[in-house]
Amino acid sequence: MFKRLGSTGTEVMLKVDGKPVRARSGDTVAAALLAAGIDHCRTTPVTGAPRAPYCLMGVCFDCLVTIDGVGSRQGCLVPVREGMAVETQLGRREAGR
């Protein structure tokens, strides 16, 4: 669904839910997830509905993920870096996940 327009930036490796994902320097976490074909970042606490990045500018909070153990981070505002650990969120942030 999403396609990169050019080949700028150096390759960066991060882990998403324990699996290696390739990104490019300058990508945000949300953009890296979309480019990797990951179709949602979190599920809602009440119904469990999947949510994906929507506004990509920090307004909607649909791209919340856990980054390096810190939950409910807006993936669209955080640039990727080598070795980063990202976890999708299931409902509210769970202790120890």
C-alpha positions in Angstrom: 0.0 0.0 0.0 2.8 2.4 0.8 5.8 2.9 -1.5 9.0 4.8 -0.9 9.5 7.6 -3.4 13.3 7.6 -3.3 16.3 5.9 -1.8 17.5 8.5 0.7 19.0 7.9 4.1 21.0 5.0 5.5 19.5 1.7 6.5 18.6 1.4 10.2 17.5 -1.9 11.9 15.0 -1.9 14.7 12.8 -4.6 16.3 9.1 -4.5 16.2 7.4 -7.0 18.5 10.7 -8.9 18.5 11.1 -9.1 14.8 13.7 -7.2 12.8 12.5 -4.4 10.6 14.5 -2.3 8.2 13.9 1.4 8.1 15.8 4.5 6.9 17.4 7.2 8.8 14.9 10.1 8.9 11.9 7.8 9.1 9.6 8.1 12.0 8.5 5.0 13.8 5.0 5.2 12.3 6.4 5.6 8.7 8.8 2.7 9.3 5.9 0.5 10.4 3.8 1.4 7.4 6.7 0.9 5.0 7.3 -2.6 6.5 3.7 -3.5 5.9 2.6 -3.5 9.5 -1.1 -2.7 9.3 -1.7 -1.4 12.8 0.1 0.1 15.8 -2.3 -0.6 18.6 -5.7 -1.8 19.5 -8.3 0.2 21.4 -8.8 -0.5 25.1 -12.6 -1.0 24.9 -13.4 -2.9 21.7 -9.9 -4.1 20.6 -10.3 -2.4 17.2 -7.0 -2.1 15.4 -5.7 1.5 14.9 -3.1 2.6 12.3 -1.3 5.9 11.9 -3.8 8.5 10.6 -2.6 12.1 10.7 1.1 11.5 10.9 1.7 14.8 12.6 0.9 14.2 16.3 -2.8 15.2 16.5 -4.8 12.0 16.5 -3.0 9.5 18.8 -3.8 6.5 16.6 -0.1 5.6 16.3 0.6 4.9 20.0 3.4 2.3 20.5 5.8 1.2 23.2 9.3 2.4 22.4 12.2 1.0 24.4 9.9 0.1 27.3 8.1 3.5 27.4 4.4 3.1 26.5 1.9 5.3 24.7 4.5 7.1 22.6 3.3 8.7 19.4 5.2 6.8 16.7 4.7 9.6 14.1 6.8 12.0 16.2 9.7 9.7 17.1 12.6 9.2 14.6 13.9 5.7 14.2 17.4 4.8 15.5 19.6 1.8 15.3 18.6 -1.0 17.8 15.3 0.6 18.8 12.7 -1.8 20.3 9.1 -1.0 19.3 6.1 -3.0 20.5 2.6 -2.6 19.3 0.1 -1.9 22.1 -2.9 -4.1 23.0 -5.4 -1.9 24.6 -3.8 0.2 27.4 -0.1 -0.3 28.0 0.4 -3.5 29.9 2.9 -3.7 32.7 6.0 -5.5 31.5 5.1 -5.2 27.8 
